[in-house]
Amino acid sequence: MGNPELCILLDSILVLLETDNTEKAKEVIKNGIKRIDRGMTSGSTDTDQK
């Protein structure tokens, strides 16, 4: 996950929290963590995905 993707993810979480949609925010956070974990375990980098 690159910096632009991370910024979008964080912005989405912020909007969800500001609108009191905490359950959806938790889901987005968990999915983001899974994506990061998959990227780290597979050894992929941002340049591998281009």
MOPAC internal coordinates of N, CA, C and O (Angstrom, degrees):
PM7 1SCF
backbone

  N    0.0000 0     0.00 0     0.00 0    0    0    0
  C    1.4506 1     0.00 0     0.00 0    1    0    0
  C    1.5203 1   107.57 1     0.00 0    2    1    0
  O    1.2310 1   120.76 1   -57.45 1    3    2    1
  N    1.3211 1   116.15 1   122.55 1    3    2    1
  C    1.4525 1   120.37 1  -178.30 1    5    3    2
  C    1.5181 1   112.37 1   -89.02 1    6    5    3
  O    1.2310 1   121.17 1    -3.81 1    7    6    5
  N    1.3242 1   115.37 1   176.19 1    7    6    5
  C    1.4631 1   120.41 1  -178.34 1    9    7    6
  C    1.5215 1   113.71 1   -58.55 1   10    9    7
  O    1.2310 1   118.52 1   136.11 1   11   10    9
  N    1.3452 1   120.43 1   -43.89 1   11   10    9
  C    1.4680 1   119.35 1   179.09 1   13   11   10
  C    1.5263 1   112.09 1   -61.02 1   14   13   11
  O    1.2310 1   120.68 1   138.09 1   15   14   13
  N    1.3318 1   116.31 1   -41.91 1   15   14   13
  C    1.4648 1   120.07 1   178.67 1   17   15   14
  C    1.5237 1   110.95 1   -64.01 1   18   17   15
  O    1.2310 1   120.49 1   139.37 1   19   18   17
  N    1.3140 1   116.67 1   -40.63 1   19   18   17
  C    1.4569 1   120.84 1   179.83 1   21   19   18
  C    1.5254 1   110.85 1   -65.00 1   22   21   19
  O    1.2310 1   120.15 1   139.77 1   23   22   21
  N    1.3166 1   117.33 1   -40.23 1   23   22   21
  C    1.4673 1   121.04 1   178.09 1   25   23   22
  C    1.5271 1   110.86 1   -63.22 1   26   25   23
  O    1.2310 1   120.32 1   137.41 1   27   26   25
  N    1.3231 1   117.00 1   -42.59 1   27   26   25
  C    1.4630 1   120.71 1   177.82 1   29   27   26
  C    1.5157 1   110.42 1   -63.12 1   30   29   27
  O    1.2310 1   120.60 1   136.55 1   31   30   29
  N    1.3239 1   116.45 1   -43.45 1   31   30   29
  C    1.4583 1   121.40 1   179.42 1   33   31   30
  C    1.5302 1   110.82 1   -60.80 1   34   33   31
  O    1.2310 1   120.32 1   132.29 1   35   34   33
  N    1.3231 1   117.00 1   -47.71 1   35   34   33
  C    1.4613 1   120.95 1  -179.63 1   37   35   34
  C    1.5202 1   111.44 1   -65.04 1   38   37   35
  O    1.2310 1   120.08 1   140.71 1   39   38   37
  N    1.3195 1   117.45 1   -39.29 1   39   38   37
  C    1.4645 1   121.29 1   178.00 1   41   39   38
  C    1.5276 1   110.63 1   -63.38 1   42   41   39
  O    1.2310 1   120.80 1   139.19 1   43   42   41
  N    1.3222 1   116.08 1   -40.81 1   43   42   41
  C    1.4662 1   120.81 1   178.52 1   45   43   42
  C    1.5231 1   110.89 1   -63.27 1   46   45   43
  O    1.2310 1   120.57 1   137.03 1   47   46   45
  N    1.3192 1   116.51 1   -42.97 1   47   46   45
  C    1.4633 1   121.16 1   178.96 1   49   47   46
  C    1.5262 1   110.10 1   -63.25 1   50   49   47
  O    1.2310 1   120.37 1   137.29 1   51   50   49
  N    1.3165 1   116.90 1   -42.71 1   51   50   49
  C    1.4583 1   121.10 1   179.62 1   53   51   50
  C    1.5273 1   111.04 1   -59.97 1   54   53   51
  O    1.2310 1   120.01 1   134.71 1   55   54   53
  N    1.3248 1   117.58 1   -45.29 1   55   54   53
  C    1.4616 1   121.55 1   178.99 1   57   55   54
  C    1.5256 1   110.45 1   -62.07 1   58   57   55
  O    1.2310 1   120.64 1   136.66 1   59   58   57
  N    1.3214 1   116.38 1   -43.34 1   59   58   57
  C    1.4657 1   119.83 1   179.25 1   61   59   58
  C    1.5224 1   111.21 1   -61.79 1   62   61   59
  O    1.2310 1   120.32 1   137.67 1   63   62   61
  N    1.3183 1   116.99 1   -42.33 1   63   62   61
  C    1.4660 1   120.45 1   179.27 1   65   63   62
  C    1.5267 1   111.78 1   -67.28 1   66   65   63
  O    1.2310 1   120.54 1   141.72 1   67   66   65
  N    1.3307 1   116.58 1   -38.28 1   67   66   65
  C    1.4665 1   120.39 1   179.46 1   69   67   66
  C    1.5223 1   111.95 1   -66.34 1   70   69   67
  O    1.2310 1   120.36 1   154.59 1   71   70   69
  N    1.3292 1   116.91 1   -25.41 1   71   70   69
  C    1.4679 1   121.21 1   179.77 1   73   71   70
  C    1.5249 1   111.29 1  -100.21 1   74   73   71
  O    1.2310 1   120.51 1  -162.66 1   75   74   73
  N    1.3267 1   116.62 1    17.34 1   75   74   73
  C    1.4673 1   123.05 1   178.18 1   77   75   74
  C    1.5277 1   113.44 1    58.52 1   78   77   75
  O    1.2310 1   120.36 1  -150.86 1   79   78   77
  N    1.3156 1   116.91 1    29.14 1   79   78   77
  C    1.4601 1   120.96 1   177.79 1   81   79   78
  C    1.5326 1   108.28 1   -99.67 1   82   81   79
  O    1.2310 1   121.14 1  -116.14 1   83   82   81
  N    1.3288 1   115.43 1    63.86 1   83   82   81
  C    1.4585 1   120.92 1  -172.45 1   85   83   82
  C    1.5223 1   113.16 1   -67.58 1   86   85   83
  O    1.2310 1   120.03 1   145.61 1   87   86   85
  N    1.3171 1   117.55 1   -34.39 1   87   86   85
  C    1.4702 1   119.26 1  -179.65 1   89   87   86
  C    1.5250 1   110.66 1   -64.58 1   90   89   87
  O    1.2310 1   120.33 1   136.94 1   91   90   89
  N    1.3238 1   116.98 1   -43.06 1   91   90   89
  C    1.4719 1   120.18 1   178.00 1   93   91   90
  C    1.5235 1   109.96 1   -66.70 1   94   93   91
  O    1.2310 1   120.11 1   142.29 1   95   94   93
  N    1.3342 1   117.39 1   -37.71 1   95   94   93
  C    1.4693 1   120.96 1   178.02 1   97   95   94
  C    1.5232 1   110.34 1   -61.08 1   98   97   95
  O    1.2310 1   120.54 1   137.11 1   99   98   97
  N    1.3373 1   116.56 1   -42.89 1   99   98   97
  C    1.4673 1   120.56 1   177.62 1  101   99   98
  C    1.5196 1   110.92 1   -61.04 1  102  101   99
  O    1.2310 1   120.53 1   138.89 1  103  102  101
  N    1.3187 1   116.59 1   -41.11 1  103  102  101
  C    1.4665 1   121.14 1   179.49 1  105  103  102
  C    1.5338 1   111.09 1   -63.50 1  106  105  103
  O    1.2310 1   120.79 1   136.64 1  107  106  105
  N    1.3249 1   116.09 1   -43.36 1  107  106  105
  C    1.4702 1   120.66 1   178.93 1  109  107  106
  C    1.5278 1   110.17 1   -63.26 1  110  109  107
  O    1.2310 1   120.18 1   137.98 1  111  110  109
  N    1.3321 1   117.26 1   -42.02 1  111  110  109
  C    1.4650 1   121.35 1   178.89 1  113  111  110
  C    1.5287 1   110.41 1   -62.30 1  114  113  111
  O    1.2310 1   120.40 1   132.91 1  115  114  113
  N    1.3303 1   116.84 1   -47.09 1  115  114  113
  C    1.4673 1   120.89 1  -179.75 1  117  115  114
  C    1.5201 1   111.29 1   -61.20 1  118  117  115
  O    1.2310 1   120.14 1   138.13 1  119  118  117
  N    1.3302 1   117.33 1   -41.87 1  119  118  117
  C    1.4660 1   120.58 1   178.54 1  121  119  118
  C    1.5312 1   111.18 1   -65.58 1  122  121  119
  O    1.2310 1   120.50 1   141.15 1  123  122  121
  N    1.3300 1   116.66 1   -38.85 1  123  122  121
  C    1.4646 1   120.41 1   177.23 1  125  123  122
  C    1.5163 1   111.77 1   -63.36 1  126  125  123
  O    1.2310 1   120.69 1   138.47 1  127  126  125
  N    1.3268 1   116.29 1   -41.53 1  127  126  125
  C    1.4722 1   120.34 1   177.87 1  129  127  126
  C    1.5210 1   110.46 1   -62.68 1  130  129  127
  O    1.2310 1   120.39 1   137.87 1  131  130  129
  N    1.3243 1   116.85 1   -42.13 1  131  130  129
  C    1.4686 1   120.32 1   178.48 1  133  131  130
  C    1.5219 1   111.07 1   -61.49 1  134  133  131
  O    1.2310 1   120.10 1   138.10 1  135  134  133
  N    1.3456 1   117.41 1   -41.90 1  135  134  133
  C    1.4687 1   120.85 1   179.03 1  137  135  134
  C    1.5194 1   111.07 1   -63.21 1  138  137  135
  O    1.2310 1   120.75 1   137.83 1  139  138  137
  N    1.3354 1   116.18 1   -42.17 1  139  138  137
  C    1.4620 1   119.96 1   179.69 1  141  139  138
  C    1.5269 1   110.01 1   -65.56 1  142  141  139
  O    1.2310 1   120.35 1   135.58 1  143  142  141
  N    1.3370 1   116.94 1   -44.42 1  143  142  141
  C    1.4690 1   121.18 1   179.08 1  145  143  142
  C    1.5184 1   110.94 1   -60.35 1  146  145  143
  O    1.2310 1   120.14 1   136.31 1  147  146  145
  N    1.3163 1   117.35 1   -43.69 1  147  146  145
  C    1.4738 1   120.73 1   179.07 1  149  147  146
  C    1.5234 1   110.79 1   -61.63 1  150  149  147
  O    1.2310 1   120.79 1   139.07 1  151  150  149
  N    1.3337 1   116.10 1   -40.93 1  151  150  149
  C    1.4602 1   120.22 1   179.51 1  153  151  150
  C    1.5106 1   112.16 1   -65.31 1  154  153  151
  O    1.2310 1   120.59 1   142.88 1  155  154  153
  N    1.3208 1   116.48 1   -37.12 1  155  154  153
  C    1.4647 1   120.43 1  -178.94 1  157  155  154
  C    1.5221 1   110.87 1   -73.76 1  158  157  155
  O    1.2310 1   119.72 1   140.92 1  159  158  157
  N    1.3271 1   118.14 1   -39.08 1  159  158  157
  C    1.4571 1   120.40 1  -176.99 1  161  159  158
  C    1.5198 1   111.99 1   -76.71 1  162  161  159
  O    1.2310 1   120.53 1   151.91 1  163  162  161
  N    1.3402 1   116.60 1   -28.09 1  163  162  161
  C    1.4610 1   118.62 1  -179.53 1  165  163  162
  C    1.5225 1   111.28 1   -83.49 1  166  165  163
  O    1.2310 1   120.74 1   167.20 1  167  166  165
  N    1.3261 1   116.20 1   -12.80 1  167  166  165
  C    1.4563 1   119.84 1   179.66 1  169  167  166
  C    1.5132 1   112.98 1    78.73 1  170  169  167
  O    1.2310 1   120.37 1  -168.89 1  171  170  169
  N    1.3326 1   116.90 1    11.11 1  171  170  169
  C    1.4577 1   119.32 1  -179.59 1  173  171  170
  C    1.5237 1   109.86 1   -77.75 1  174  173  171
  O    1.2310 1   121.47 1   -25.91 1  175  174  173
  N    1.3220 1   114.80 1   154.09 1  175  174  173
  C    1.4474 1   121.20 1   175.59 1  177  175  174
  C    1.5092 1   107.88 1  -126.43 1  178  177  175
  O    1.2310 1   120.40 1    -5.13 1  179  178  177
  N    1.3135 1   116.84 1   174.87 1  179  178  177
  C    1.4535 1   120.59 1   178.04 1  181  179  178
  C    1.5211 1   111.09 1   -59.62 1  182  181  179
  O    1.2310 1   119.91 1   144.22 1  183  182  181
  N    1.3132 1   117.78 1   -35.78 1  183  182  181
  C    1.4651 1   120.31 1  -178.35 1  185  183  182
  C    1.5208 1   110.82 1   -72.12 1  186  185  183
  O    1.2310 1   119.73 1   154.18 1  187  186  185
  N    1.3358 1   118.11 1   -25.82 1  187  186  185
  C    1.4637 1   120.32 1   177.42 1  189  187  186
  C    1.5115 1   111.69 1   -68.13 1  190  189  187
  O    1.2310 1   120.02 1   152.89 1  191  190  189
  N    1.3216 1   117.56 1   -27.11 1  191  190  189
  C    1.4501 1   121.42 1  -174.24 1  193  191  190
  C    1.5084 1   113.34 1   -89.09 1  194  193  191
  O    1.2310 1   119.36 1   175.04 1  195  194  193
  N    1.3335 1   118.83 1    -4.96 1  195  194  193
  C    1.4701 1   121.59 1  -178.04 1  197  195  194
  C    1.5056 1   111.10 1   -87.13 1  198  197  195
  O    1.2310 1   120.10 1   180.00 1  199  198  197

